[in-house]
């Protein structure tokens, strides 16, 4: 059964790049890939139970809701508190990374990212 991977990023280019990087995993039915441009839409769908994930990849700097606040809200929900979240961002400060760690994010990748690193991260986190 394919693992459900969701990416939330306000940049269509980043989503397209990630999808292209993960094309092999998508085509082999290892993962099912879904994207959101708006973190509020994702949060609402998760809260009302119409969405679920095995791994969430999230940007930090987004309008309406930043990725760390999104991760905090998701981790506060019993249904998702143990689900892995990878932050994919231009932010590389140790303070920001520590905030993510305190929230419970699984990993931190800095943009621009390599296709290989993204694939390896997903394989490691999902155990595929």
Secondary structure in CASP SS format (residue, H / E / C, confidence):
PFRMAT SS
TARGET T0000
AUTHOR 0000-0000-0000
METHOD secondary structure of the structure
MODEL  1
X C 1.00
X C 1.00
X E 1.00
X E 1.00
X E 1.00
X E 1.00
X E 1.00
X E 1.00
X C 1.00
X C 1.00
X C 1.00
X H 1.00
X H 1.00
X H 1.00
X H 1.00
X H 1.00
X H 1.00
X H 1.00
X H 1.00
X H 1.00
X H 1.00
X C 1.00
X H 1.00
X H 1.00
X H 1.00
X H 1.00
X H 1.00
X C 1.00
X C 1.00
X C 1.00
X E 1.00
X E 1.00
X E 1.00
X E 1.00
X E 1.00
X E 1.00
X C 1.00
X C 1.00
X H 1.00
X H 1.00
X H 1.00
X H 1.00
X H 1.00
X H 1.00
X H 1.00
X H 1.00
X H 1.00
X C 1.00
X C 1.00
X C 1.00
X C 1.00
X C 1.00
X C 1.00
X C 1.00
X E 1.00
X E 1.00
X E 1.00
X E 1.00
X C 1.00
X C 1.00
X C 1.00
X C 1.00
X C 1.00
X C 1.00
X C 1.00
X C 1.00
X H 1.00
X H 1.00
X H 1.00
X H 1.00
X H 1.00
X H 1.00
X H 1.00
X H 1.00
X H 1.00
X C 1.00
X C 1.00
X C 1.00
X C 1.00
X C 1.00
X C 1.00
X C 1.00
X C 1.00
X E 1.00
X E 1.00
X E 1.00
X E 1.00
X E 1.00
X E 1.00
X C 1.00
X C 1.00
X C 1.00
X C 1.00
X H 1.00
X H 1.00
X H 1.00
X H 1.00
X H 1.00
X H 1.00
X H 1.00
X H 1.00
X H 1.00
X H 1.00
X C 1.00
X C 1.00
X C 1.00
X E 1.00
X E 1.00
X E 1.00
X E 1.00
X C 1.00
X C 1.00
X C 1.00
X C 1.00
X H 1.00
X H 1.00
X H 1.00
X H 1.00
X H 1.00
X H 1.00
X H 1.00
X H 1.00
X H 1.00
X H 1.00
X H 1.00
X H 1.00
X C 1.00
X C 1.00
END
